[in-house]
Amino acid sequence: MIHFCLNGTWRSESQVEPSMTILRYLRTNVGQMGTKEGCASGDCGACTVMLGEYLDREWRYRAINSCITLLASAHGRHLVTVEGLADQSDPHHLHPVQQAMVDVHASQCGFCTPGFVMSLAVAGDQNPQAELTEAQVIDAISGNLCRCTGYRPIVDAGLLSHSYPSNQAQYQSAAPPAQGLAQASLTKQQQFCHLPTNEQQLQDLLAQNPMARIIAGGTDLMLEQTQNFKLLPQLVGISQVAGLNSISQSEGRVTVGCAVTYAQLETQLKDSFPAFVDLLHRLGSRQIRNQATLVGNIANASPIGDTPPFLLTLNAELVLASTQAQRRVALADYFVDYKQTLLQPGEYIRQVEFDLPTADFVRAYKISKRYEDDISAVLLAVRWHIADGKFSAVKIAYGGMAAIPKRALAAEQAMLGQPACEQTVLAAAQCVAQEFTPLSDVRASADYRLQVAKNCLHKAWLESQAQAVSVWQPAATRRTQQVFGGQNA
C-alpha cells in the first residue's frame, strides 16, 4: 500500500498496478483529464504536474513529467494537478497563472496549456516574494512544447502572474505526511514495486530479488515501458532511502549519493563547479533534471550519456554496495562493453566521488542537433594543467565515439609533458582518429563524429588561451559557446 496526497487530500492505494504511472492513474483511476499525454517520453511537458516533499515544516514543490513517473514514487508526497490549482470552492477564482494565461490569450488549441500552467505555477511557488524574470520564466517552461508556437504570450503570462492576488488554493494548506511512513510497496501477482526507507531494507530486497530493476528518477528506465511497451515487473525504488540523497565536498572531492538529482547538483555546485553545472543545463528539460539522477546516468551505461565523459576526466570512483560488502571501483573500469558494467546482481551504486578542479582548465563540449533537450552526437570533456610552459595532468574523454564512454589515452600521451602550444594540441587531435572508430547513425555519420571530435579538442585549446572567436553564431547562442562549442564546433 502507498499513501500520498492529491490536491490537498490524502489517499491510499493498494490495488493499482506496480508499474502504473501518475499520468495513467490520474486519467483512468481518478478521472482528472487536465493532465495530457503528448510524447510519453518526458519531452513535450503536456503531462507536467507538481510533486511536493515536506521539508523543514513546509511543502516544497517541483515540476515533473507524470507520463514517466511511477505512482509509487508519490508515496509520502503531495501531488498537485491543474485541477487542484484553483480555489476548489469557487470555480471562477483561477490561480494567478491560469488567470494570466486567459488575460493575455496565451492558450490556443489548449492541449499544452495545463503543462505550461503547472511549470509556471512551480516557478512562482519557488519565488513567492519577487516577480519572475524573463530568464526564470523561460527556464521554467523549457520542458514544455507549444505546438501552436504561442510562446510569446505564454512568457508574458508568466511575467504577469505575480501581479494577481494570491489564490489560497486547497493544495497550499495540505496536511503534512504522517510521522514515520514505513516501507511501502505495490504488488500484483508476480509484479512489485518496493519502496525501502533505509539501506538495509534496500540491500535485503536486492539480495532476495537480484533481477529487480532499481529506479530513482526513472527518466530513462520508464521509457522501456512507455516507448518500447515492455513490462517492468520487479522494481525497487531508492528515492526515499535515507542517506542516499546527500551531496558533500571535502578535500577537493565531491561525493554524490545515488538518489541525488541534477536539480540538486545545479544548486549545490553552481559556485564551486560552474562548468559542470553548465553541462547539466544541456541535459534534458527542467522537469527531467528535477527527477533524473547523476548515478542513473552512469548506471544505464549509455555510450552517449552526457556526464560520464566529464566524470572520467575528474578521476571519478564509484562505491558499489550489497549485503555482502562495499567495494570501490574507478569509473574508467566500470564500463565493460556496450550496456555492460561491473555491477553484479544484488549490487547498487551507492555513490560517485570525483575531483573538484580548481586551477585546471576544464571544459565540456556537447554536440547535438538541438541546443537544449537533445541527445549528444559527440561529447568531449577535457581537463589539463599547464606548468612551466608544458601540459600536465591531461585528461580527455569522449561520449558517442565508442561502445562506452572512453578516455582518449593516445591523445593524452601526445600532450603530456609537451609544450603548451597549438601544434601540440593539433598533433593530439590526430591521435583521436587512430583511437576511435565511431558508428554512423541517425544523429551523425562516422566521418562527422571524427571531425567534430578533433575540432572540439582544438577549440578547447583556443578557449584556454582566450582566442576563440564566433563568426557565425547568433548573439543568443554566443554566450554559451564558451562552454559547449555550439553545433558546428
C-alpha positions in Angstrom: 0.0 0.0 0.0 1.1 3.6 -0.7 -0.1 6.8 0.8 0.0 10.2 -0.9 -1.8 13.5 -1.0 -3.6 14.5 -4.2 -4.6 18.2 -4.5 -4.8 18.6 -0.7 -6.5 15.3 0.2 -4.6 12.2 1.4 -5.3 8.9 -0.4 -4.3 5.3 0.0 -3.9 2.8 -2.9 -3.1 -0.9 -2.7 -4.8 -2.4 -5.8 -3.1 -0.4 -8.6 -0.5 -2.0 -10.8 3.1 -1.5 -9.5 4.2 -0.1 -12.9 1.3 2.4 -13.2 2.4 6.0 -14.0 1.0 9.1 -12.4 -0.5 10.2 -15.7 -2.4 6.9 -16.3 -3.6 6.9 -12.7 -5.0 10.5 -13.0 -6.8 9.9 -16.2 -8.1 6.3 -15.7 -8.5 5.9 -12.0 -9.3 9.4 -10.8 -10.9 10.9 -14.0 -8.8 14.1 -14.0 -8.3 14.7 -17.7 -6.5 18.1 -17.5 -3.1 16.4 -17.5 -2.3 15.3 -21.0 -0.1 12.8 -22.8 1.8 14.1 -25.8 5.0 12.2 -26.2 5.1 9.7 -23.3 8.8 10.3 -23.0 9.2 13.5 -21.0 9.9 15.7 -23.9 6.8 17.8 -24.5 5.7 18.7 -21.0 1.9 18.3 -21.6 1.9 15.9 -18.7 3.5 18.2 -16.2 2.3 18.1 -12.6 3.7 19.4 -9.3 5.2 17.0 -6.7 5.8 18.2 -3.2 8.0 17.0 -0.4 7.5 18.0 3.2 10.8 19.6 4.3 11.5 21.9 7.2 7.8 22.0 8.1 6.6 23.1 4.6 5.8 21.6 1.3 8.4 22.3 -1.4 7.3 21.6 -5.0 9.0 20.7 -8.3 7.6 20.2 -11.8 7.8 16.6 -13.1 6.7 14.6 -16.1 3.8 12.4 -14.9 4.0 10.3 -18.1 7.3 8.7 -17.0 6.9 8.8 -13.2 5.6 5.9 -11.2 2.6 6.5 -9.0 4.5 4.7 -6.3 7.1 7.5 -6.2 4.4 9.8 -4.9 4.3 7.8 -1.6 4.5 10.3 1.3 4.4 13.3 -1.1 1.9 15.8 -2.4 0.8 15.5 -6.0 -0.9 18.7 -7.4 -2.6 18.7 -10.8 -4.0 21.5 -12.9 -7.4 20.7 -11.4 -6.0 21.5 -7.9 -4.6 24.9 -8.6 -7.7 27.0 -8.5 -9.8 27.7 -5.4 -11.9 24.5 -5.1 -14.9 26.4 -3.5 -15.0 29.0 -6.3 -14.6 27.6 -9.9 -14.3 31.2 -11.2 -11.4 32.1 -8.9 -8.4 30.9 -11.0 -4.8 30.5 -9.9 -2.8 33.7 -10.9 -1.0 31.8 -13.7 -4.3 30.5 -15.1 -5.8 34.0 -15.0 -2.8 35.5 -16.7 -2.9 32.9 -19.4 -6.6 33.8 -20.1 -5.9 37.6 -20.0 -3.0 37.6 -22.4 -4.6 35.0 -24.7 -1.8 32.6 -24.2 -3.8 29.4 -24.9 -4.6 28.4 -28.5 -5.5 24.8 -29.0 -5.2 24.2 -25.3 -3.6 20.8 -25.3 -0.3 22.0 -23.9 -1.8 24.7 -21.7 -2.1 22.7 -18.4 1.5 21.7 -18.6 2.6 25.3 -19.1 0.4 26.4 -16.2 1.9 23.8 -13.9 5.5 24.7 -14.8 4.8 28.4 -14.3 3.0 27.7 -11.0 6.0 25.9 -9.6 8.3 28.8 -10.7 6.0 31.2 -8.9 5.8 29.0 -5.8 9.6 28.9 -5.6 9.9 32.7 -5.9 6.9 33.9 -3.9 8.3 37.3 -2.9 9.6 38.5 -6.2 8.4 38.9 -9.8 9.8 36.3 -12.2 12.4 37.5 -14.6 12.1 36.5 -18.3 15.1 34.2 -17.8 13.3 32.4 -14.9 10.1 32.1 -17.0 12.0 30.6 -20.0 13.9 28.2 -17.7 10.6 27.1 -16.1 8.9 26.3 -19.4 12.0 25.0 -21.2 10.5 21.5 -21.0 7.1 22.4 -22.4 6.3 22.3 -26.1 3.7 24.6 -27.6 2.6 23.1 -31.0 0.8 26.4 -31.9 4.0 28.4 -31.4 2.4 30.7 -28.9 5.5 31.2 -26.7 5.5 35.0 -26.6 2.1 35.3 -24.8 2.9 32.4 -22.6 6.1 34.1 -21.4 4.0 37.3 -20.9 1.6 35.3 -18.8 4.5 34.1 -16.6 5.8 37.6 -16.2 2.3 39.0 -15.4 1.1 36.3 -13.0 2.9 37.8 -10.0 0.7 40.9 -10.2 -2.5 38.9 -9.4 -3.8 38.4 -5.8 -2.5 35.1 -4.4 -5.0 32.3 -4.7 -5.2 30.3 -1.4 -5.8 27.1 -3.2 -6.6 23.9 -1.3 -3.2 22.3 -2.0 -1.4 25.1 -0.2 -2.8 24.1 3.2 -2.4 20.3 2.7 -1.7 18.3 5.9 1.9 17.0 6.3 2.5 13.3 5.9 2.1 11.0 8.9 5.2 10.7 11.0 7.5 7.8 10.2 6.0 6.5 7.0 7.1 2.9 6.8 8.5 0.9 3.9 5.7 0.8 1.2 5.1 -1.4 -1.8 2.6 -2.2 -4.5 2.3 -5.8 -5.5 0.1 -7.6 -8.1 0.7 -11.3 -8.8 4.4 -11.6 -9.7 4.8 -7.8 -10.1 6.0 -5.5 -7.4 7.4 -2.1 -6.7 9.1 -1.8 -3.3 10.0 1.4 -1.6 12.6 0.9 1.1 13.4 3.6 3.6 16.9 2.6 4.6 19.9 0.8 3.1 19.4 -2.4 5.0 16.0 -2.8 3.5 17.3 -1.9 0.1 20.1 -4.5 0.3 17.8 -7.2 1.6 15.3 -6.6 -1.2 18.1 -6.7 -3.9 19.5 -9.9 -2.3 16.1 -11.6 -2.4 15.3 -10.2 -5.9 18.6 -10.0 -7.8 16.9 -9.4 -11.1 14.8 -6.4 -9.8 15.4 -3.1 -11.6 16.5 -0.2 -9.4 14.6 3.0 -10.1 15.4 6.5 -8.9 14.2 9.3 -11.2 13.2 6.7 -13.9 13.6 9.2 -16.7 15.5 6.6 -18.7 14.1 3.3 -17.4 10.5 4.2 -17.7 11.0 4.7 -21.5 11.2 0.9 -21.8 7.6 0.8 -20.7 6.2 3.9 -22.4 8.1 3.7 -25.7 9.0 0.0 -26.1 5.9 -1.3 -24.3 8.0 -3.6 -22.1 6.7 -4.8 -18.7 8.7 -3.7 -15.7 7.6 -6.5 -13.3 10.2 -6.1 -10.5 11.1 -2.6 -9.3 12.9 -1.3 -6.2 12.8 2.5 -5.7 15.6 4.3 -4.0 14.4 7.9 -3.9 13.2 7.7 -0.3 16.2 5.7 1.2 17.8 7.7 4.0 21.4 8.6 3.3 21.4 8.3 -0.5 20.2 11.8 -1.1 23.2 13.8 0.0 26.0 15.8 -1.6 29.2 16.7 0.2 32.5 18.4 -0.6 35.7 17.7 1.2 39.5 17.9 0.4 38.9 18.7 -3.2 36.4 15.9 -3.8 32.7 15.8 -4.3 30.6 12.9 -3.1 27.1 12.4 -4.6 24.6 9.9 -3.4 22.7 7.7 -5.9 19.4 9.4 -5.3 20.7 13.0 -5.9 19.0 14.7 -8.8 20.6 17.0 -11.4 18.5 19.9 -9.9 20.1 19.4 -6.5 23.6 19.4 -8.2 22.8 22.6 -10.0 22.1 24.3 -6.7 25.0 22.8 -4.7 27.7 23.2 -7.3 26.8 26.4 -9.0 29.5 28.3 -7.2 32.2 25.7 -6.8 32.0 23.9 -10.2 30.1 26.1 -12.7 31.5 24.2 -15.7 29.8 21.0 -14.5 26.5 22.9 -13.8 26.6 24.4 -17.3 26.7 20.9 -18.8 23.7 19.9 -16.7 21.7 22.7 -18.2 22.1 20.9 -21.5 20.8 17.7 -20.1 17.1 17.3 -20.6 14.4 19.8 -19.5 13.7 21.3 -16.2 11.2 18.5 -15.4 13.8 15.9 -16.3 16.5 17.5 -14.2 14.1 17.6 -11.3 14.0 13.8 -11.3 16.9 12.3 -13.2 20.0 11.4 -11.1 23.7 11.6 -11.8 24.2 8.0 -10.8 21.4 6.9 -13.0 23.2 8.5 -16.0 26.2 6.2 -15.0 24.2 3.1 -14.2 22.4 2.9 -17.6 25.9 2.6 -19.3 24.8 4.5 -22.4 27.7 5.4 -24.7 26.1 8.8 -25.2 25.4 9.6 -21.6 26.4 13.3 -21.0 28.0 13.1 -17.6 30.3 10.0 -17.7 32.9 11.6 -20.1 33.2 14.6 -17.8 33.4 12.4 -14.8 36.2 10.3 -16.4 38.4 13.5 -16.5 37.6 14.1 -12.8 39.1 10.7 -11.6 35.6 9.5 -10.6 35.2 6.5 -8.4 32.1 4.5 -7.6 31.1 2.8 -4.3 29.2 -0.4 -5.1 27.2 -1.9 -2.2 25.3 -5.1 -1.4 24.5 -7.3 1.6 28.0 -8.8 1.3 30.2 -5.7 1.3 31.1 -2.4 -0.3 33.7 -2.1 -3.0 35.3 0.9 -4.7 35.9 0.9 -8.5 37.2 3.5 -10.8 34.6 4.8 -13.3 37.0 4.0 -16.1 36.9 0.3 -15.1 33.1 0.2 -14.5 32.2 0.2 -18.2 33.0 -3.1 -19.8 31.2 -3.0 -23.1 28.1 -1.7 -24.7 25.5 -1.6 -21.8 27.7 -3.9 -19.8 29.2 -3.0 -16.5 31.0 -4.4 -13.4 27.8 -4.3 -11.4 26.8 -7.7 -10.0 23.3 -9.0 -9.2 22.2 -7.6 -5.9 24.6 -4.7 -6.1 23.8 -1.0 -6.5 25.9 2.1 -7.0 25.8 3.8 -3.6 27.6 7.0 -4.6 30.0 8.6 -7.0 33.1 10.6 -6.0 35.0 13.0 -8.2 37.5 15.8 -8.2 36.6 19.4 -7.7 39.1 21.0 -10.0 40.4 24.5 -9.1 43.5 25.6 -11.1 43.0 23.2 -14.0 41.4 24.1 -17.3 38.1 22.2 -17.5 35.5 22.2 -20.3 32.7 20.1 -21.8 31.5 20.3 -25.3 28.2 18.8 -26.2 27.3 18.5 -29.9 23.7 17.9 -30.7 21.1 18.8 -33.4 19.1 20.9 -30.9 20.8 23.0 -28.3 18.5 22.0 -25.5 16.8 18.8 -24.5 18.6 16.6 -27.0 20.9 13.6 -27.1 24.6 14.0 -27.9 26.1 13.0 -31.2 29.5 13.7 -29.6 30.5 14.9 -26.2 34.1 15.9 -25.3 35.4 16.6 -21.8 38.9 18.0 -21.2 41.0 18.8 -18.2 44.6 19.8 -18.1 47.1 21.8 -16.2 50.0 23.9 -17.6 53.2 24.3 -15.6 56.5 25.7 -16.8 55.0 26.0 -20.3 54.2 22.3 -20.6 51.0 20.2 -20.3 50.5 18.1 -17.3 47.6 16.1 -15.7 45.9 15.8 -19.2 42.6 14.1 -19.2 40.5 13.8 -22.4 37.3 11.7 -22.6 34.6 11.3 -25.3 31.0 10.1 -25.4 29.3 9.0 -28.7 32.6 7.8 -30.1 32.7 4.1 -28.9 30.6 1.5 -27.3 31.3 3.0 -23.9 32.3 6.5 -22.6 36.1 6.4 -23.1 39.2 8.3 -22.5 41.5 9.2 -25.4 44.7 7.8 -23.9 46.8 8.3 -27.0 45.8 11.9 -27.3 46.6 12.4 -23.7 50.0 10.9 -24.1 50.7 13.1 -27.1 50.1 16.2 -24.8 51.7 15.1 -21.5 55.0 16.9 -20.9 54.9 18.6 -24.3 55.0 22.4 -24.9 51.7 24.0 -24.2 51.0 25.3 -27.7 48.6 24.8 -30.6 50.9 22.5 -32.5 50.8 20.0 -29.6 47.1 20.0 -29.4 46.7 19.6 -33.2 49.0 16.6 -33.0 47.0 15.1 -30.2 43.8 15.7 -32.2 45.2 13.5 -35.0 45.5 10.7 -32.5 41.7 10.7 -32.0 41.2 9.2 -35.4 43.6 6.4 -34.5 41.9 5.6 -31.2 38.2 5.7 -32.1 36.1 4.1 -34.8 32.6 5.6 -34.3 29.4 4.4 -36.0 27.2 6.2 -38.4 23.6 6.6 -37.2 20.6 8.9 -37.3 22.4 11.5 -35.2 25.7 11.8 -37.2 28.0 10.0 -39.6 31.2 8.4 -38.5 33.2 11.0 -40.5 31.4 13.8 -38.9 31.9 12.4 -35.4 35.7 12.1 -36.0 36.0 15.6 -37.5 34.0 17.3 -34.8 35.8 15.3 -32.1 39.1 16.7 -33.3 37.7 20.2 -33.8 36.4 20.3 -30.3 39.8 19.5 -28.9 41.4 22.3 -30.9 38.6 24.6 -29.7 39.4 23.7 -26.1 42.9 24.9 -26.6 41.8 28.1 -28.3 39.4 28.9 -25.5 42.0 28.1 -22.9 44.1 30.9 -24.5 41.0 33.2 -24.8 41.4 33.2 -28.6 38.0 31.7 -29.6 36.0 33.9 -31.9 32.5 33.2 -33.0 31.9 34.5 -36.6 28.7 32.7 -37.4 26.5 32.1 -34.4 23.6 34.4 -33.5 24.0 36.5 -30.4 21.5 34.4 -28.5 23.8 31.4 -28.5 27.2 33.2 -28.4 27.0 33.4 -24.7 27.0 29.6 -24.3 29.7 28.9 -26.9 32.5 29.3 -24.4 31.4 26.2 -22.5 29.9 23.9 -25.1 31.1 24.9 -28.6 27.7 25.0 -30.4 26.7 22.6 -33.0 29.4 23.3 -35.6 32.4 23.2 -33.3 
